[in-house]
Amino acid sequence: MTEPLEQVIDKLKEDLRTRHFIRLQNRECSVAAGFIWSELLTNLERVSDHCSNISGCVLDTADRNMNMHENQRIIRDSKEDYEQQYNMYLAKYCS
């Protein structure tokens, strides 16, 4: 299940972007470096989106079901498994 990991990456991107804005406000970083940082974060988040989409397509193909977005909604709605995986990835990558 890649969806919880993709959501953690989205959260991590926002946290890293917020920390960068704080560094900018404190004049600890330049605006020029900020543009590069922002582009890097955006591109890495897009990579995670693509990986999630590829995973969804592979699972749909294996199940002979081509309704990826519905399947992702079902995964998110299976609260216990989703939350468990999300929290595991959150602890691993956002500590």
Residue frames as a rotation matrix with the C-alpha (Angstrom) as fourth column:
MET 1
0.590 0.807 0.000 0.00
0.807 -0.590 0.000 0.00
0.000 0.000 -1.000 0.00
THR 2
-0.460 -0.839 0.290 1.78
0.855 -0.507 -0.112 3.14
0.241 0.196 0.951 -1.22
GLU 3
0.243 0.657 0.714 -0.98
0.435 -0.732 0.525 5.68
0.867 0.183 -0.463 -0.55
PRO 4
0.904 0.077 -0.421 -0.07
0.423 -0.314 0.850 6.27
-0.067 -0.946 -0.317 3.14
LEU 5
-0.043 -0.991 -0.129 3.57
0.834 -0.107 0.541 6.83
-0.550 -0.084 0.831 2.19
GLU 6
-0.368 -0.035 0.929 2.56
0.759 -0.588 0.278 9.29
0.537 0.808 0.243 -0.52
GLN 7
0.675 0.682 0.281 0.49
0.350 -0.632 0.691 11.21
0.649 -0.368 -0.665 2.04
VAL 8
0.639 -0.549 -0.539 3.45
0.582 -0.113 0.805 11.33
-0.503 -0.828 0.247 4.44
ILE 9
-0.408 -0.798 0.443 5.62
0.901 -0.272 0.340 12.70
-0.151 0.537 0.830 1.62
ASP 10
0.101 0.531 0.841 3.01
0.545 -0.737 0.400 15.43
0.832 0.418 -0.364 1.01
LYS 11
0.944 0.254 -0.209 3.11
0.299 -0.397 0.868 16.33
0.137 -0.882 -0.451 4.72
LEU 12
0.247 -0.943 -0.224 6.90
0.780 0.056 0.623 16.25
-0.575 -0.329 0.749 4.77
LYS 13
-0.326 -0.323 0.888 7.03
0.857 -0.498 0.133 18.59
0.400 0.805 0.439 1.77
GLU 14
0.528 0.609 0.591 4.78
0.275 -0.782 0.560 21.10
0.803 -0.133 -0.581 3.53
ASP 15
0.875 -0.262 -0.406 6.81
0.402 -0.072 0.913 20.86
-0.269 -0.962 0.042 6.75
LEU 16
-0.096 -0.983 0.156 10.07
0.911 -0.024 0.412 21.41
-0.401 0.182 0.898 4.87
ARG 17
-0.152 0.128 0.980 8.58
0.676 -0.710 0.197 24.34
0.722 0.692 0.021 2.96
THR 18
0.852 0.509 0.124 7.33
0.231 -0.577 0.783 25.92
0.470 -0.638 -0.609 6.21
ARG 19
0.557 -0.727 -0.401 10.76
0.620 0.042 0.784 25.53
-0.553 -0.685 0.474 7.82
HIS 20
-0.331 -0.692 0.642 12.30
0.941 -0.292 0.170 27.21
0.070 0.661 0.747 4.80
PHE 21
0.309 0.510 0.803 9.93
0.412 -0.832 0.371 30.19
0.857 0.216 -0.467 5.10
ILE 22
0.959 -0.014 -0.284 10.99
0.270 -0.273 0.923 30.54
-0.091 -0.962 -0.258 8.72
ARG 23
0.062 -0.998 0.003 14.64
0.848 0.054 0.527 30.51
-0.526 -0.031 0.850 7.65
LEU 24
-0.221 -0.082 0.972 13.85
0.783 -0.609 0.127 33.21
0.581 0.789 0.199 5.08
GLN 25
0.736 0.579 0.351 12.12
0.239 -0.707 0.666 35.35
0.633 -0.406 -0.659 7.71
ASN 26
0.843 -0.473 -0.255 15.12
0.251 -0.073 0.965 34.95
-0.476 -0.878 0.057 10.00
ARG 27
0.754 -0.526 -0.393 17.44
-0.652 -0.532 -0.540 35.85
0.075 0.664 -0.744 7.11
GLU 28
0.144 -0.675 0.724 19.22
-0.427 0.617 0.661 32.50
-0.893 -0.404 -0.199 7.46
CYS 29
-0.222 -0.124 0.967 18.72
0.701 0.669 0.247 31.67
-0.677 0.733 -0.062 3.80
SER 30
-0.825 -0.130 -0.549 18.62
-0.227 -0.815 0.534 33.55
-0.517 0.565 0.643 0.51
VAL 31
0.236 0.943 -0.235 15.62
-0.580 -0.057 -0.812 34.01
-0.779 0.328 0.534 -1.76
ALA 32
0.035 -0.302 -0.953 17.60
-0.970 0.219 -0.105 32.50
0.240 0.928 -0.286 -4.66
ALA 33
-0.929 -0.364 -0.057 18.25
-0.331 0.892 -0.309 29.32
0.164 -0.268 -0.949 -2.68
GLY 34
-0.476 0.832 0.286 14.57
-0.311 0.145 -0.939 29.34
-0.823 -0.536 0.190 -1.75
PHE 35
0.290 0.561 -0.776 13.49
-0.928 -0.035 -0.372 29.07
-0.235 0.827 0.510 -5.38
ILE 36
-0.397 -0.529 -0.750 15.74
-0.672 0.724 -0.155 26.07
0.625 0.443 -0.643 -5.88
TRP 37
-0.960 0.050 0.277 14.52
-0.197 0.583 -0.788 24.48
-0.201 -0.811 -0.549 -2.63
SER 38
-0.136 0.990 -0.025 10.89
-0.586 -0.101 -0.804 25.02
-0.799 -0.095 0.594 -3.57
GLU 39
0.251 0.165 -0.954 11.36
-0.947 0.247 -0.207 23.50
0.201 0.955 0.219 -7.04
LEU 40
-0.722 -0.587 -0.366 13.21
-0.475 0.805 -0.355 20.54
0.503 -0.082 -0.860 -5.56
LEU 41
-0.781 0.484 0.395 10.43
-0.235 0.359 -0.903 19.87
-0.579 -0.798 -0.166 -3.05
THR 42
0.177 0.893 -0.413 7.75
-0.790 -0.121 -0.601 20.18
-0.587 0.433 0.685 -5.71
ASN 43
0.037 -0.230 -0.972 9.55
-0.874 0.464 -0.143 17.79
0.484 0.856 -0.184 -8.05
LEU 44
-0.926 -0.374 -0.044 10.16
-0.296 0.796 -0.528 15.22
0.233 -0.476 -0.848 -5.32
GLU 45
-0.455 0.844 0.283 6.49
-0.363 0.114 -0.925 15.36
-0.813 -0.523 0.255 -4.36
ARG 46
0.308 0.529 -0.791 5.55
-0.936 0.020 -0.351 14.81
-0.170 0.849 0.501 -8.02
VAL 47
-0.532 -0.562 -0.633 7.79
-0.625 0.765 -0.154 11.75
0.571 0.314 -0.758 -8.11
SER 48
-0.924 0.226 0.310 5.90
-0.124 0.590 -0.798 10.34
-0.363 -0.775 -0.517 -5.12
ASP 49
0.030 0.974 -0.227 2.60
-0.656 -0.152 -0.739 11.06
-0.754 0.171 0.634 -6.91
HIS 50
0.116 -0.058 -0.992 3.83
-0.937 0.325 -0.128 9.21
0.330 0.944 -0.017 -10.00
CYS 51
-0.865 -0.466 -0.189 5.00
-0.365 0.840 -0.402 6.26
0.346 -0.278 -0.896 -7.89
SER 52
-0.599 0.727 0.335 1.60
-0.258 0.221 -0.941 6.11
-0.758 -0.650 0.055 -6.22
ASN 53
0.286 0.725 -0.627 -0.14
-0.852 -0.106 -0.512 6.19
-0.438 0.681 0.587 -9.61
ILE 54
-0.266 -0.463 -0.846 2.11
-0.782 0.616 -0.092 3.46
0.563 0.637 -0.526 -10.99
SER 55
-0.975 -0.079 0.208 1.47
-0.202 0.708 -0.677 1.32
-0.094 -0.702 -0.706 -7.93
GLY 56
-0.220 0.974 0.062 -2.27
-0.472 -0.051 -0.880 1.86
-0.854 -0.223 0.471 -8.31
CYS 57
0.279 0.284 -0.917 -2.17
-0.960 0.103 -0.260 0.85
0.021 0.953 0.302 -11.97
VAL 58
-0.659 -0.574 -0.486 -0.16
-0.544 0.810 -0.220 -2.28
0.520 0.119 -0.846 -11.21
LEU 59
-0.860 0.385 0.337 -2.62
-0.121 0.487 -0.865 -3.31
-0.497 -0.784 -0.372 -8.49
ASP 60
0.087 0.935 -0.342 -5.59
-0.692 -0.190 -0.696 -2.56
-0.716 0.298 0.631 -10.74
THR 61
-0.012 -0.169 -0.985 -4.09
-0.926 0.374 -0.053 -4.63
0.378 0.912 -0.161 -13.53
ALA 62
-0.924 -0.368 -0.104 -3.46
-0.291 0.852 -0.435 -7.53
0.249 -0.371 -0.894 -11.17
ASP 63
-0.627 0.760 0.171 -7.09
0.025 0.240 -0.971 -7.32
-0.778 -0.605 -0.169 -9.99
ARG 64
-0.732 0.316 0.604 -8.34
0.666 0.145 0.732 -6.78
0.143 0.938 -0.317 -13.57
ASN 65
0.461 0.812 -0.357 -10.01
0.861 -0.506 -0.039 -3.63
-0.212 -0.290 -0.933 -12.38
MET 66
-0.450 -0.667 0.594 -9.20
0.808 -0.587 -0.047 -0.29
0.380 0.459 0.803 -13.98
ASN 67
0.577 0.649 0.496 -10.67
0.279 -0.728 0.627 2.10
0.768 -0.223 -0.601 -11.43
MET 68
-0.313 -0.897 -0.313 -7.56
0.639 0.045 -0.768 3.31
0.703 -0.440 0.559 -9.61
HIS 69
-0.673 0.025 0.739 -9.10
-0.357 -0.886 -0.295 6.37
0.648 -0.462 0.605 -7.95
GLU 70
0.478 0.873 0.103 -11.97
-0.605 0.242 0.758 4.35
0.637 -0.424 0.644 -6.52
ASN 71
0.527 -0.358 -0.771 -9.49
0.513 0.857 -0.047 1.79
0.677 -0.371 0.635 -5.19
GLN 72
-0.612 -0.772 0.173 -7.39
0.358 -0.465 -0.809 4.53
0.705 -0.433 0.561 -3.59
ARG 73
-0.226 0.629 0.744 -10.53
-0.731 -0.614 0.297 5.90
0.644 -0.477 0.599 -1.91
ILE 74
0.748 0.495 -0.442 -11.34
-0.154 0.777 0.610 2.42
0.646 -0.388 0.658 -0.58
ILE 75
-0.005 -0.849 -0.528 -7.80
0.688 0.381 -0.618 2.13
0.726 -0.366 0.582 0.80
ARG 76
-0.745 -0.271 0.609 -8.09
-0.131 -0.836 -0.533 5.51
0.654 -0.477 0.588 2.53
ASP 77
0.116 0.905 0.408 -11.48
-0.783 -0.170 0.599 4.53
0.612 -0.389 0.689 3.93
SER 78
0.581 -0.021 -0.814 -10.08
0.363 0.902 0.235 1.33
0.729 -0.432 0.531 5.47
LYS 79
0.725 -0.177 0.665 -9.13
-0.456 -0.848 0.271 3.51
0.516 -0.500 -0.696 8.42
GLU 80
0.863 -0.361 0.353 -7.34
-0.209 0.381 0.901 1.01
-0.459 -0.851 0.254 10.64
ASP 81
0.463 -0.717 0.522 -4.85
0.818 0.572 0.059 -0.34
-0.341 0.400 0.851 8.08
TYR 82
0.453 -0.247 0.856 -4.36
0.528 -0.700 -0.481 3.04
0.718 0.670 -0.187 6.43
GLU 83
0.822 -0.085 0.563 -3.81
-0.428 -0.745 0.512 4.86
0.376 -0.661 -0.649 9.74
GLN 84
0.796 -0.551 0.251 -1.41
0.139 0.569 0.810 2.19
-0.589 -0.610 0.530 10.95
GLN 85
0.287 -0.696 0.658 0.72
0.958 0.219 -0.185 2.43
-0.015 0.684 0.730 7.81
TYR 86
0.554 -0.025 0.832 0.49
0.235 -0.954 -0.185 6.24
0.799 0.298 -0.523 7.76
ASN 87
0.910 -0.170 0.377 1.65
-0.414 -0.404 0.816 6.48
0.014 -0.899 -0.438 11.38
MET 88
0.619 -0.729 0.290 4.47
0.546 0.666 0.508 4.01
-0.564 -0.156 0.811 10.76
TYR 89
0.171 -0.543 0.822 5.77
0.904 -0.245 -0.349 6.08
0.391 0.803 0.449 7.83
LEU 90
0.727 0.154 0.669 5.21
-0.036 -0.964 0.262 9.31
0.686 -0.215 -0.696 9.74
ALA 91
0.902 -0.403 0.155 7.33
-0.145 0.055 0.988 8.07
-0.406 -0.914 -0.009 12.64
LYS 92
0.412 -0.775 0.479 10.01
0.787 0.567 0.241 6.77
-0.459 0.277 0.844 10.30
TYR 93
-0.118 -0.478 0.871 10.40
0.933 -0.353 -0.067 9.82
0.339 0.805 0.487 8.05
CYS 94
0.275 0.298 0.914 9.11
0.138 -0.953 0.269 12.82
0.951 0.052 -0.303 9.98
SER 95
0.773 -0.001 -0.634 10.88
0.629 0.122 0.768 12.41
0.077 -0.992 0.095 13.29
